[in-house]
Amino acid sequence: MGRGKTAAAKLGALGLVTVLAACGANQKEIPNLENFTAQQIYERGEYELEVGNPRRPADALKYFSEVERLYPYSQWAKRALIMEAYAQHRAKKYEEARASAQRFLDTYPGDEDAAYAQYLLALSYYDQIDEVGRDQGLTYQALQALRDVIEKYPDSEYAQPAILKFDLAFDHLAGKEMEIGRYYLKRGNYTAAINRFRVVVEQFQTTAHTPEALERLVEAYLALGINDQAQTAGAILGHNFQSSPFYQDAYNLLAKKGLKPEAKGDGWLAKVYRQVIKGEWL
């Protein structure tokens, strides 16, 4: 762009800011923007997002959407769409953010910002993950969306943050299973509790919840009188997590029954134990 055009663009943007500032007292009503360039409208959106009122990102959405409406096939429309997704996410309009990010991916699949759009889509699920006690459907969706970032854009700057968030979401699911398992265990519903702890040991073995799950299995199996399984759970715990306080708790529980941690029988835990010994479990 030449110096004359650059100066003109800056003067035009300044004029737009002046016009819009005059509208500020009128509840952010948007004037007729058809006489302004796509760049001028886009930059006003950025201004609203970062300077005008950062706590109200919805104000910026008006301008980004106008860029798309007035200049639908321009480079600025493409940039406005990714900024719409970002502003919607900041405004906690997660469904709208997902829709905008997906629209960007559908329209510009090969664009350099596609990785960021995919990451925003994943964040729109991840940031909705509630407390452990709530339904975890969004957690599964977050995991899938984060996996897409990791697999489709492994060399992007968003791959590593996606991996970290994937691990946290994965741990979150294990925490849900543990919470339900503790609930059943406390109420003496040992079979139901075992089913939950088994899920953690078999499906979430890389999370921080595995040592407790094994200790709870010792407790539940001893309560049912299934000593072989209790001893085997203790053996796995001792083999992989001997420094964990959960191992000492499990050891004490077994010792009170005159038992010790060792692989016994041929149940599902014995199979896990054999995998541990072979180094294939983790």
N, C-alpha and C positions, 0 to 999 in steps of 0.2 A: 504494500500500500504506500502511495506517495505521501510526501510530507503534507501537501495541501489537503489530501483526502483524510489523512490522520487528524489534522487540525479540525477539519469539518466534522469528523465523527465525534471528536471530543466536545466541540461546541454543541453538537446535537444532543449528546448525552447529558451535557450540563443543562441544556434547555429542558430536557425531559425531567431531570431531577428537580428543576425549578417548578415546572408545572405540577409534578406529583407532590412536591412539598406543599404547594398551595392547597392541594387536595387533602393534605394530612388532617386538617381540622374537620374534614367531611368524611371521617371514618374510612379512610383509605379507599375511597371510590376511585376506580380506574378511569382516567379520561379516555377519549378516543385516541387509540395508539396507531391508527393506520398511517399516520404521517411520519412515524418514526421507523427507523431501520430495525432489522432483527437484532443487530448487535446492541443498539441502544436499549431496547426492551429487555434483552437478556441481561445486560449489565445492571439495569435497575433491579432485576430479580436478585442478582448477586448482592447488590447493595442492601436490599431488604433482608436478605438471609443473614448477612454478616454484620451489617452496621445499623440498618434501620431499627430492627427489633429482633435480635437473635433468639429471644424466647418465644417468638411467634413466627416460626418458619412458614406457617400457612400463608402469611402475607406475600411471600416470595412466589408461591405457587401460581398466583394470579398472572404474574408476568411471564413465567416460563410457559404456562399454557397458552398465553397470547402469542408467544413466538411460534409455537406449533400451529396455532390457528391461522395466523397471518402469513407465515413463511414456512409452510409444511414440508417443503423439499430442500430447505437450506441446511447448511452445516450448523447453523445456529439452532435450528429445530432439533437436530440430533443432540447437540449439547444440552439444550433445554430439557429434553426428555430424561437424560440421566440425572440432571439436577432436580427434576420433578421427583424422581424416585428418592433421591437423597433428602430433599426437603420434606417429603411425606414421611419418610422414616424418622426424621428428627421431630416431626409433629406427632409421632406415634400413631400415624394412620397406616398401620402395618399392611392391611389388605390392599390399600391403594398403592403403597410402595411396591408390594409384590407385583401388582398388575403393571405398574409403570416399568419396573425392571424387566419383567417378562416381555413386555411390548418392545423394549429396547433390544433384547436378545433376539426376538423374532424378526425385527426390522433390520438390525445391524449385527448379525451374528459374527462377522469377521472383524468388527471394529476393535480398536485398541482398548476401548472402554468396556468391552463385553465382559472381561474378567471382573471388573468392578461391579457391573450390573448383576452378575451372578452372585457376587459376594453380598451385595445389598439385599438380594432376594433371600439369601440364606440368613442374613442378620434379621430380616423381618420375621422369620420364624424363631430364631435363637433368642431374640430379645423379648419374646413373649413367653418364654419358659417360666412357669410360675414356681411356687414352692413345691417341695417334693410331694406333698400330699395331694396335689391336684392331678387331673387327668394329663397323661403324658403324650397325647397324640401329637401335639406341636413339637415335642422333643424328637419324635421319630421323623417328622417332616424336616426339622432343623438338621438332623443327622444326614438325611438324604441330600438336602440342598448343600450342606457343607462338603459332603463327599463329591458332589458335582464340581465344586470349585477346585478341590484337590486334584481330581482326576482330569478335568478338562483344561485347567490352567495351572499345571504343576510348576511352571517357571515364572509365574506372576508373583507380584509382591503380596498377593492376598492368600497364597497357598499356605504359608506358615501360620498366619493368624487363624485360617480356617482349620488347620490341624489342631491347634491349641483349643479352639472352641469345640471341635468335634470330640476331643478327649473329655472336656468338661461336660458336654451334653451326654456322652456315654456314661460317665460317672454318675450323672444325674438320674439316669434310668436305673442304674444299679441301686442307687439310694432309694428309689421308689420301691423296688423289690424288697429291700431290707426293711423299710418301714412297715410294709404289709406283713412280712415274715415275723417281725417283732410283735406286731399286734396279735397274730395268731398264737405265737409262742406264749405270750403273757396270759392268754385266755385258755391255755391248755389244748389248743387245737394243733397238736404236734404234726400231724400229717400235712395239713395245709401249710404250716410254717416250713416244714422240710422242702415242700415243693418250691417255695419262694427262694429259700437259701440255695437250693440246687441250681436254680436259674442263674444266680450270681456266680456260683462256682464254675458252671459250664459255659455260660455265655458272656460273663463280665469279669473274667478271671484277671484281666490286666488292670482292674480298677482298685482303688484303695479300700473297697468294701470286702474284698475276698477274705482277709484274715478273720474278720468278725463273722462272716457267713459260715466259715468252717467251725469256729467256736460254737456258734448257735446250733450247728448240726450235731456237734458232740452233745450239747445239752438236750436237744430234742430226741435224738436217738437213745440216749440213756434213759430219758423219761419213758420211752416206749419199751425199754428193755432190749433194744437191738444193739447189743454191745459191739458186734463186729464192725458195724458201720460207724459207731461212735469212735472206736479205736482207730479206724482207718482215717476218719476225718482229722483226728488228732495227729496222726502220723504225717499227713499232708501238710498240716499247719506247722508241725515241727520241722519238716524238711524245707519248706519255703519261707517260713516266717517265724523262725525260732526266737528272734529278738522282739517279736510283737508281744505286748501284754496279753493279747488274746490267747497266745499259746500257753502262757502260764495259767490262765483261767481254765483252759481246756485240760491241761495236765492235772490241775487240782481236782477238777470234776471227775476225771478218770481214776485218779488215785483214791478218791473216797469210795469208789466201787471196787478197789483192789485191782484195777486195770492199768494198762500203760499204752501210750501211743504206738501202734504198730499196725501194719496192713493185715487185714483179716478178711476171710471170705472171698466172694467173687461178685460183689454188688457193684453198683455204678461208681462208688467211691474207690473201690479197688482198681477199676480201670483207669480212673484219674490218677491214682497213685503210680501205676505202672508208667503212665505217660510222663509223670513228673520225674521218675527215676531215669527215664530215657532222654529227658531234656526236651520233650515235645509239648509240654503242657502250656508253658508261657509263650 
